[in-house]
Amino acid sequence: MGMLDGRVAICTGSGRGVGGEVAKLMAAHGAKIVVNDPGTSGSGEGLDQTPAQQLVDEIKAAGGKAVANYGSVTSFDDCLAMVTQAREAFGGLHIVFNAAGILRDKMFHNMFPEDWQAVIDVHMTGHFNVNRAAINLFREQNYGRIIMVSSTSGLLGNVGQANYGSAKFGIVALARIVAMENQSRGITANVIAPSADTRMTRSVPTPKDPDAAALREERLRRSRADAIAPLCVYLASEQSANVTGQVFHQRAAELSLYGHMRPVRMVHHQGGWTPELIAEVAMPALANSFTSLDSRSTHSGLPMD
């Protein structure tokens, strides 16, 4: 018996990379999979049905059940069609895993509006579209598992990824609120922020600093794309009913739980503050608690695919 026997999952962006590995392991644990992938390039151009169909063939060859879907998460109608396809092909829907993603990395002062919008459309709006398409079915059946995908680039920041990081941080808020609104309906919503050696991570330019470049390469070498799949299978299962609204990071064998935003220090001044008092009293008191802008020691600086 698999952990997901009898369940049906939509896995977006799952023709390859982390999404593909998660889809395969879900299928190995008994889930029937709608493999969604329009087959775009890493920056969102072009269409190719090959990746989705190849993964479907691989799942079937291993004894699982899957169908291909080539819709775009940027289209709400396409996402509604994914839900319809899951119900028509397999009789229902219980799990949504959101791996679809693109990168258009540029320094903020060089970023064009179209670079911003394309990434926001796929990541932030894409997460809204597919989960909104499924949520009322989940509420009607009093059961659903939603796994959203963030990144350390959103949680901690990463140079050159203002568009990607903003979307990925917004996804954390989306998951938290969806979890709050649906916790009484048997629906969970959680976030994973994986670091993995994939097509997208390899597209990020290598740091010029030799030590940073060597550290990046070592982290990539250790970060297999399939490392996150067991956590996703668990979060998609009935056994995870008491886990919702949480943010997890995984790199290789390291599994971390992230905290949500909370005040780290507070200062009070009777009668309120003036600009001068803030400069003289508040900032010196708070400065030791400022968040560092150097995140290299705490994450790999890598998005996911």
Protein Blocks (a to p, Z undefined) as FASTA:
>chain_A
ZZkgoiacddehilgcjllmmmmmmmmnopacddddehiafkopajdfklmmmmmmmmmm
nopacdddfbdfkbmklmmmmmmmmmmmnopafbdcdfbccdddddfklpcfklmmmmmm
mmmmmmmmmmmmmmmmmmmnopacddddddfklmnopehilmmmmmmmmmmmmmmmmmmm
mmmnopacdddddddddfklmmpccdfblklmmmmmmmmmmmcfklmmmmmmmmmpmklm
mgghiacddehjbccdddddddfbdcddehiaafklmmmmmmmmmmmmpccfblklmmgo
iacZZ
